[in-house]
């Protein structure tokens, strides 16, 4: 699906788990630069790595 979000930037709160993580992954698949925040350093690292594998940038 192309939502016209390529090269845009999205901030996703709660992006390390659950619905927030699913939203962050969906944005990354669209080519959006995703910035995530949430609780738990390890969960955030894992979510960031997953988004990076999908083509997102790591901030």
C-alpha positions in Angstrom: 0.0 0.0 0.0 1.3 3.5 -0.8 0.0 6.1 1.5 2.4 8.8 0.3 4.4 8.7 3.5 7.9 7.9 2.0 10.6 10.1 3.5 8.1 11.7 6.0 8.8 11.4 9.8 6.4 9.9 12.3 6.6 10.0 16.1 5.0 6.9 17.7 4.5 6.9 21.4 4.3 3.4 23.0 6.2 2.1 20.0 8.1 -0.6 21.8 5.1 -3.0 22.3 1.6 -3.9 21.2 -0.4 -1.6 18.9 2.3 1.2 19.0 4.9 -1.3 17.8 2.6 -2.5 15.0 2.0 1.1 14.0 5.7 1.9 13.9 6.3 -1.2 11.8 3.6 -0.2 9.4 5.1 3.3 9.0 8.6 1.7 8.4 7.1 -0.5 5.7 5.8 2.6 4.0 9.3 4.2 4.0 8.6 6.6 6.8 11.3 7.6 9.2 10.0 6.4 12.5 10.9 7.8 15.9 9.6 5.6 18.8 9.4 6.2 22.5 8.1 3.9 25.2 9.0 2.1 28.4 11.7 -0.4 28.6 15.2 0.1 27.1 15.5 -3.4 25.8 12.0 -3.4 24.1 12.9 -0.1 22.5 16.2 -1.4 21.2 14.4 -4.5 19.7 11.7 -2.4 18.1 14.2 0.1 16.6 16.3 -2.8 15.2 13.1 -4.3 13.6 12.2 -1.0 12.0 15.8 -0.5 10.8 15.6 -3.9 9.0 12.4 -2.7 7.2 14.3 0.3 5.9 13.8 2.8 8.6 16.5 5.1 9.9 17.9 4.7 13.5 17.9 8.0 15.4 
